[in-house]
Amino acid sequence: GEDEPKQYIAEDEPFQIEYFDASESGGADGVLKWGQAEARRPLPLYDSPLFKFAVVRISEEESWFFAKVHHIISDGISMTILGNRITDIYLKLAKGETDLEPVQSSFTEHIQSELE
């Protein structure tokens, strides 16, 4: 019935990684306050992404990556995998490598293969 929980998979939609330059407006302290406030702000379950990513420039030599992911689509292991993947991409780009391997499969593909 209508009152029963249902699972659905939304269509893939392009998203933007936000970029902020905080090097002249508070630097690290301002970014920490922003990140804490942003982490407390709930992500809506419907009609919007269940995640938010941002790159924040702290100074000429330093930038931070911000990731906020709703617990309904992630857990500790998936966040570790995401962090490792981002680190791997960063290190390759820092070495000048531009031929990055695409993600080989998706969770949606995994579920579809399980149903077959």
CYANA upper distance limits for C-alpha pairs under 8 A (distance plus 0.5 A):
  9 ILE  CA    108 THR  CA      8.25
 16 GLN  CA     53 PHE  CA      8.42
 17 ILE  CA     52 LYS  CA      7.98
 17 ILE  CA     53 PHE  CA      5.70
 17 ILE  CA     54 ALA  CA      5.66
 17 ILE  CA     55 VAL  CA      7.59
 18 GLU  CA     53 PHE  CA      6.85
 18 GLU  CA     54 ALA  CA      4.89
 18 GLU  CA     55 VAL  CA      6.75
 19 TYR  CA     54 ALA  CA      6.06
 19 TYR  CA     55 VAL  CA      5.40
 19 TYR  CA     56 VAL  CA      6.26
 19 TYR  CA     57 ARG  CA      8.27
 20 PHE  CA     54 ALA  CA      7.97
 20 PHE  CA     55 VAL  CA      6.95
 20 PHE  CA     56 VAL  CA      5.25
 20 PHE  CA     57 ARG  CA      6.71
 21 ASP  CA     56 VAL  CA      6.30
 21 ASP  CA     57 ARG  CA      5.20
 21 ASP  CA     58 ILE  CA      7.33
 22 ALA  CA     26 GLY  CA      6.73
 22 ALA  CA     27 GLY  CA      5.62
 22 ALA  CA     28 ALA  CA      8.20
 22 ALA  CA     30 GLY  CA      8.01
 22 ALA  CA     31 VAL  CA      7.51
 22 ALA  CA     56 VAL  CA      7.10
 22 ALA  CA     57 ARG  CA      6.12
 22 ALA  CA     58 ILE  CA      5.90
 22 ALA  CA     59 SER  CA      8.11
 23 SER  CA     27 GLY  CA      5.42
 23 SER  CA     57 ARG  CA      6.57
 23 SER  CA     58 ILE  CA      5.17
 23 SER  CA     59 SER  CA      5.33
 23 SER  CA     60 GLU  CA      8.13
 25 SER  CA     30 GLY  CA      7.73
 26 GLY  CA     30 GLY  CA      5.06
 26 GLY  CA     31 VAL  CA      7.73
 27 GLY  CA     31 VAL  CA      6.79
 27 GLY  CA     58 ILE  CA      5.61
 27 GLY  CA     59 SER  CA      7.64
 28 ALA  CA     32 LEU  CA      6.57
 28 ALA  CA     58 ILE  CA      6.41
 29 ASP  CA     33 LYS  CA      6.88
 30 GLY  CA     34 TRP  CA      6.65
 31 VAL  CA     35 GLY  CA      6.44
 31 VAL  CA     56 VAL  CA      8.14
 31 VAL  CA     58 ILE  CA      8.39
 32 LEU  CA     36 GLN  CA      6.62
 33 LYS  CA     37 ALA  CA      6.70
 34 TRP  CA     38 GLU  CA      6.47
 35 GLY  CA     39 ALA  CA      6.46
 35 GLY  CA     66 PHE  CA      7.95
 36 GLN  CA     40 ARG  CA      6.96
 37 ALA  CA     41 ARG  CA      7.03
 39 ALA  CA     68 LYS  CA      7.24
 43 LEU  CA     49 PRO  CA      8.39
 43 LEU  CA     50 LEU  CA      6.70
 43 LEU  CA     51 PHE  CA      7.92
 43 LEU  CA     70 HIS  CA      7.14
 44 PRO  CA     48 SER  CA      7.04
 44 PRO  CA     49 PRO  CA      8.39
 44 PRO  CA     50 LEU  CA      7.61
 45 LEU  CA     50 LEU  CA      7.21
 50 LEU  CA     69 VAL  CA      6.58
 50 LEU  CA     70 HIS  CA      5.86
 50 LEU  CA     73 ILE  CA      7.94
 51 PHE  CA     67 ALA  CA      7.93
 51 PHE  CA     68 LYS  CA      5.92
 51 PHE  CA     69 VAL  CA      4.72
 51 PHE  CA     70 HIS  CA      6.52
 52 LYS  CA     66 PHE  CA      8.37
 52 LYS  CA     67 ALA  CA      6.43
 52 LYS  CA     68 LYS  CA      5.59
 52 LYS  CA     69 VAL  CA      6.98
 53 PHE  CA     65 PHE  CA      7.85
 53 PHE  CA     66 PHE  CA      5.96
 53 PHE  CA     67 ALA  CA      5.15
 53 PHE  CA     68 LYS  CA      6.88
 54 ALA  CA     65 PHE  CA      6.34
 54 ALA  CA     66 PHE  CA      5.45
 54 ALA  CA     67 ALA  CA      7.21
 55 VAL  CA     63 SER  CA      7.21
 55 VAL  CA     64 TRP  CA      6.19
 55 VAL  CA     65 PHE  CA      5.11
 55 VAL  CA     66 PHE  CA      6.68
 56 VAL  CA     63 SER  CA      5.91
 56 VAL  CA     64 TRP  CA      5.63
 56 VAL  CA     65 PHE  CA      6.84
 56 VAL  CA     66 PHE  CA      8.04
 57 ARG  CA     62 GLU  CA      6.82
 57 ARG  CA     63 SER  CA      4.73
 57 ARG  CA     64 TRP  CA      6.94
 58 ILE  CA     62 GLU  CA      5.91
 58 ILE  CA     63 SER  CA      5.68
 58 ILE  CA     64 TRP  CA      7.57
 59 SER  CA     63 SER  CA      7.31
 69 VAL  CA     73 ILE  CA      7.77
 69 VAL  CA     74 SER  CA      7.22
 70 HIS  CA     74 SER  CA      7.05
 71 HIS  CA     75 ASP  CA      6.75
 74 SER  CA     78 SER  CA      6.21
 74 SER  CA     79 MET  CA      7.11
 75 ASP  CA     79 MET  CA      6.71
 76 GLY  CA     80 THR  CA      6.72
 77 ILE  CA     81 ILE  CA      6.73
 78 SER  CA     82 LEU  CA      6.62
 79 MET  CA     83 GLY  CA      6.55
 80 THR  CA     84 ASN  CA      6.60
 81 ILE  CA     85 ARG  CA      6.62
 82 LEU  CA     86 ILE  CA      6.67
 83 GLY  CA     87 THR  CA      6.62
 84 ASN  CA     88 ASP  CA      6.57
 85 ARG  CA     89 ILE  CA      6.71
 86 ILE  CA     90 TYR  CA      6.59
 87 THR  CA     91 LEU  CA      6.64
 88 ASP  CA     92 LYS  CA      6.76
 89 ILE  CA     93 LEU  CA      6.64
 89 ILE  CA    100 LEU  CA      7.78
 90 TYR  CA     94 ALA  CA      6.54
 91 LEU  CA     95 LYS  CA      6.86
 92 LYS  CA     96 GLY  CA      7.01
 92 LYS  CA     97 GLU  CA      5.73
 92 LYS  CA     98 THR  CA      7.98
 92 LYS  CA    100 LEU  CA      8.34
 93 LEU  CA     97 GLU  CA      5.61
 93 LEU  CA     98 THR  CA      6.76
105 SER  CA    109 GLU  CA      6.93
105 SER  CA    110 HIS  CA      7.89
106 SER  CA    110 HIS  CA      6.84
107 PHE  CA    111 ILE  CA      6.69
108 THR  CA    112 GLN  CA      6.69
109 GLU  CA    113 SER  CA      6.65
110 HIS  CA    114 GLU  CA      6.77
111 ILE  CA    115 LEU  CA      6.81
112 GLN  CA    116 GLU  CA      7.01
